[in-house]
């Protein structure tokens, strides 16, 4: 008995779906094939970002120029610092060299003056 009721409900629902589908086929055929697509979330975000004041007149070339000038300034500072270190090392070397020369002649004089 329960199986018979289930089969009757199944048949009636299939017939109902068939009727609805038969009525809607002409309406579906009249629809345009390409529907206008909604804007994606990413494109909406891009538009909003472009509308913001800081990004209205953003230029990649100017941004690149600023970064390159900062890198150039940093490299020049580093170059200047290493040049100063090198100059100090050369001065220290010259001082040691002159001290050794002075000591050299003093040692020779001491050797000569020593009685044998």
PyMOL commands that set and color helices and strands:
alter all, ss='L'
color gray80, all
select helices_A, chain A and resi 2-30+41-51+53-55+60-113
alter helices_A, ss='H'
color red, helices_A
deselect
rebuild
show_as cartoon
